[in-house]
């Protein structure tokens, strides 16, 4: 079976996939025919997840490193032991909801999740949108690293990070399905840091001060975020079989195509794929970025009007 990579960069306001799991059904369609390496943003949908057994759930930093030929991916023979690290500033009532979520996933789906721990100090998350791109900072990354190392010493081989977002992240344009995810950028920074430092699968779920479930009709693109009080389920389900980084796993040489929005062709993943002679499928999917086929000319870049055309092409190739 062919291996493909399906990328939907975080925090760029992609018309399809820039919200809450709204490209998941498309990724699932591709995975019917190919082994698909996906970044969490392409399949995470709050309480829902589009991930399945034909996908490699790979955090963004590791995704880029894989496409650049710097690491290999190996599907685990048994479910990962997942450690959960909570920001110590999460209020008790919010924390209890997340712990109930963990308990439910352990009982209903049998996920192997260790006893969660808290950071020793506040993480200090700050987020913003600069030049229409989601961004942010973490004031105390060391406390995240220390907590993650403690979980590794307890037997975890994948880590879910839950940081506290004290500031209101509501954004009318995003809620209406037209803007940029205001926290997507800093979420990527958080998970990139841990994966880069520890070389393990990891992903992030935010915890907010308000856990009220919306009772009004929402835009379908963000609906999955409005039916749960925690974003942790999709992260834990993704990490259950997230690939480990291993010298005997698949490499970029096993990959045939990278699928990415046309306009987002300036990423490290795309440039790495081109260096390794991987064909790029650039699909029309407007975002806040503007590095498209017209600016990055290469015979290895194929342009498509939609994802169905792209899928049909790869199936026939």
C-alpha positions, 0 to 999 in steps of 0.5 A: 500500500502506498504511503502518503503524507497529509498536511494541514498546517495549524493556525493559518486559517485554511478554508478547509481544515483550519477549524475543528476537525473539519478536514477529518472526513477528507483525510479518512477518505484518503486513508481508505486507499493509502497509509496516511501520515497526518499531523494532529491538526488534520484529525483532531476535533475536540471530543471527536477524532478522525484518526484510524488504524491506517494513519500515522498520527505525527506531531508537527515538528516530527512531521517536518523532520520526517519529511526532511529525512531526519527521522523514521516512524514505526507503528507501535506493536501495542498501544502506547502508555500515555502520560498526561501532564497538566498545567498546575494553574488549571482550577480544580473544577476544570481539572476534575472534568479532564480527569473524568475524561481520562477515566471515561476513555480508560473504561470505554476504550481501554486506553493505557493512561498513567496517573496524570501529574501537574507541572511544578510551576505555571506554564504561562501561555500567551497567544496572539494573531500576528499578520493573520497567523496564529502565534504565541509564547510559553513563559516557563517551558522548563516546567513542561520539560521537567514534568514530561521527563517525570512521566517518561521515568514512570513508563510513558512513551507518549505524552498529552500536554494540557496547558491552561488558557486563562485569557478568553480565546473566543474569536467571532471570525473563527467561530463563524468559520472565516477566521484564524484559530487564535490558539493554534499557533501557541499549541504548536509551539508547546508540542514542538518543544516537547517532541524536539527535546524528548523525541517522543510522540506528544500533542496538546489540548487546551484547558479553558476557564469556561467549560460551558457547552454551547446551546446555540447553533454553531458553524459546522466547521467549529461544531466539534469544539462546542459539544464537549467541555474538554479537547482532550479526547482526540489527543488521547485517541491520537496518541494511543497508536502514535508512531515512535521514532525508530531507525527501523521504521518507515523513512521519507523514501517510503513516501510517494506524495505530500498533500498540502494546501496550495498557498502553504508551499513554503513550509519545512515539510514541503521543502524537505519533501522536494529535496527528497524527490517526493511529489507535492499535491497542492490542493486549492484550499485558501488560507492566510498564506500565499506561497503557491504553485505560481511562486514555488515552481517545480516539476514535482508540484502538482496542482489540483482544484479540490481534494477529490481530484487529488485523490482520484489522481493518486489512486490511478497513478 
